[in-house]
Amino acid sequence: MMLRHAALLALAFLVPAEPGSLTAVSYSQWQQKLASYRGEIVVVDFWATWCSPCLQRFPHIVQLHEQYGGKGVRVVSVALEDRSDPAAIERARAFLKKQSAALDSFRLDEEIPDAFEKLDLLGIPAVLIYDREGKLRHKLTGDNPNRQYKNEDVDRALEDLLAR
């Protein structure tokens, strides 16, 4: 029975996420989930439907998931929507579905200012890339108005970790 349960659990990780699924997690649950990805390079995209640049960049995140999924890279999205606004959460789900985003997608179930503080982010879009040991290696943000990251920066950072 235990072996059957372990096999089913292993299969669950191979099944792609349903486009439009958006799992609510607390910050501590997010940290646990992130730790569960150890052994893979992890690309995390932080976004929200109220952030136009986030929505414009999101197709690239889906492309990375399609290109690198199953090759030791886990691409994940984390929405920072207002948890007290059901319409905003539904817009995020609809956006993921429209993008055919079959990647692990979470909604940080924290007050927005608290979420930014806990994540050490000043704004979004932001992409954090972790190595196989779970160490943050690249933090790509738009915090510096004179140096906005581009999709090519994400690609280079990912290629750098894949080459190691």
Secondary structure, DSSP 8 states (H G I E B T S, - for coil): -HHHHHHHHHHHHHS---TT--EEE-HHHHHHHHHHTTTSEEEEEEE-TT-HHHHHHHHHHHHHHHHHTTTTEEEEEEE---TT-HHHHHHHHHHHHHTT--SEEEEE-S-HHHHHHHHT-SSSSEEEEE-TTS-EEEEEES-STT----HHHHHHHHHHHHT-
